[in-house]
Amino acid sequence: MTSEPRLEISLCGITLKNPVLAASGTFAYGVEFESMVDLNELGGLVVKGLSREAMEGNPPPRIWEAEAGMINSIGLQNIGVRAFVREKLPALARLKTAVFANVFGYASEDYVEVIRILESAEGLVGYELNVSCPNTRHGGIYFSSDPVLLGEVVAGVRAVARRPLIVKLSPNVARIEPLARAAAEAGADAISLVNTFVALAVDARARKPRIGAGFGGLSGPAIKPIALRMVYEAAQAVRVPVIGMGGIASGEDAAEFLVAGASAVEVGTATFWDPASPLRVARELGEFLLQEKIAGARDLIRTLRLGKQEKTNEEDCCD
Ligand SMILES: Cc1cc2nc3c(=O)[nH]c(=O)nc-3n(C[C@H](O)[C@H](O)[C@H](O)COP(=O)(O)O)c2cc1C
């Protein structure tokens, strides 16, 4: 094959230049990276989580470098949806890349209200709902761990959202399939996963957690194998496209997620050491396709061959 491999993909009716997006929370509101990264070359970007009102976030320290990963507890600090629309969106709207707003809340109404405000603004191609938050109306049960609560919040948002809706699942559950199905049945156009894994870093000398808030979320290369397993399981459970993430730092990592069942990927923690990593990952994915003589990125999607001897989560695989 001599021609350049085709990186362009279509996701929920949106054409992306390549299947690599900058993940939420590690790329600020996108515009802050303008001097370091050609934002127009990105497959897309997902802005930092937005809530109804501005949030200050958690007490420091908020980040701890773990073995092959990072633990964070930023506490979803953000400027609030109205300030985002006023101060950040106009510059984002001028970009020639797909911009998704990541949205969170503590009750269904919070999500619906944020989406309502975003619906009346220009410059976004879709939404990603971060459902890894406790529902304060239901005793703090996480939306992301209860298929009924998850279905309710997704259906509520679906009723007001005209743009494509991605539901981002938490990996902090025993089985991902019921959650993926609940989101898809309630109207999600796509599923993304994984968010971070709840983790604890301990300072044994001080007898204290390393993170101000106590627990934090583990991300980065350490989580990649678990993320790949969950992306595979989610892709088997639903018909809607799955967006994979968790520790992606190279084009070959991205290829692994596509093979496991993802239609696109997001790059998060890698931007901490290489701000342009989403662009590099896309370039390297192109090189991978060329080496493997594969015509396009979409030809890799869901191509994992699970042999008979490979066990799935359904069976006893704890040996
Ligand atoms: C510092 C930090 C902040 C994050 N903030 C958000 C957020 O606001 N909303 C969200 O849905 N995910 C958030 N995430 C999760 C990432 O988007 C991503 O799902 C996760 O880190 C796994 O991907 P990675 O290993 O490539 O970082 C955050 C992650 C980190 C490290």
The ligand as an SDF file (V2000), in Angstrom:
LIG
                    3D

 31 33  0  0  0  0  0  0  0  0999 V2000
   -6.0970   15.8380   36.3330 C   0  0  0  0  0  0  0  0  0  0  0  0
   -7.2740   15.1060   35.7500 C   0  0  0  0  0  0  0  0  0  0  0  0
   -8.4980   15.7480   35.6560 C   0  0  0  0  0  0  0  0  0  0  0  0
   -9.6090   15.0880   35.1070 C   0  0  0  0  0  0  0  0  0  0  0  0
  -10.8100   15.7440   35.0130 N   0  0  0  0  0  0  0  0  0  0  0  0
  -11.8580   15.1370   34.4020 C   0  0  0  0  0  0  0  0  0  0  0  0
  -13.0940   15.8330   34.2060 C   0  0  0  0  0  0  0  0  0  0  0  0
  -13.2430   17.0250   34.5210 O   0  0  0  0  0  0  0  0  0  0  0  0
  -14.1260   15.1470   33.6250 N   0  0  0  0  0  0  0  0  0  0  0  0
  -13.9930   13.8410   33.2260 C   0  0  0  0  0  0  0  0  0  0  0  0
  -14.9550   13.2710   32.6920 O   0  0  0  0  0  0  0  0  0  0  0  0
  -12.8190   13.1750   33.3590 N   0  0  0  0  0  0  0  0  0  0  0  0
  -11.7710   13.7860   33.9510 C   0  0  0  0  0  0  0  0  0  0  0  0
  -10.5690   13.1050   34.0720 N   0  0  0  0  0  0  0  0  0  0  0  0
  -10.4450   11.7190   33.5700 C   0  0  0  0  0  0  0  0  0  0  0  0
   -9.7650   11.6650   32.1890 C   0  0  0  0  0  0  0  0  0  0  0  0
  -10.5080   12.3740   31.2230 O   0  0  0  0  0  0  0  0  0  0  0  0
   -9.5960   10.2030   31.7190 C   0  0  0  0  0  0  0  0  0  0  0  0
  -10.8610    9.5810   31.6840 O   0  0  0  0  0  0  0  0  0  0  0  0
   -8.7050    9.3670   32.6410 C   0  0  0  0  0  0  0  0  0  0  0  0
   -7.6640   10.1470   33.1920 O   0  0  0  0  0  0  0  0  0  0  0  0
   -8.1070    8.1370   31.9410 C   0  0  0  0  0  0  0  0  0  0  0  0
   -7.3490    8.4970   30.8040 O   0  0  0  0  0  0  0  0  0  0  0  0
   -5.7310    8.7600   30.8590 P   0  0  0  0  0  0  0  0  0  0  0  0
   -5.1280    7.5750   31.5450 O   0  0  0  0  0  0  0  0  0  0  0  0
   -5.3200    8.9490   29.4390 O   0  0  0  0  0  0  0  0  0  0  0  0
   -5.5510   10.0100   31.6770 O   0  0  0  0  0  0  0  0  0  0  0  0
   -9.4710   13.7430   34.6480 C   0  0  0  0  0  0  0  0  0  0  0  0
   -8.2160   13.1130   34.7210 C   0  0  0  0  0  0  0  0  0  0  0  0
   -7.1300   13.7660   35.2680 C   0  0  0  0  0  0  0  0  0  0  0  0
   -5.8000   13.0530   35.3230 C   0  0  0  0  0  0  0  0  0  0  0  0
  1  2  1  0
  2  3  1  0
  2 30  2  0
  3  4  2  0
  4  5  1  0
  4 28  1  0
  5  6  2  0
  6  7  1  0
  6 13  1  0
  7  8  2  0
  7  9  1  0
  9 10  1  0
 10 11  2  0
 10 12  1  0
 12 13  2  0
 13 14  1  0
 14 15  1  0
 14 28  1  0
 15 16  1  0
 16 17  1  0
 16 18  1  0
 18 19  1  0
 18 20  1  0
 20 21  1  0
 20 22  1  0
 22 23  1  0
 23 24  1  0
 24 25  2  0
 24 26  1  0
 24 27  1  0
 28 29  2  0
 29 30  1  0
 30 31  1  0
M  END
$$$$
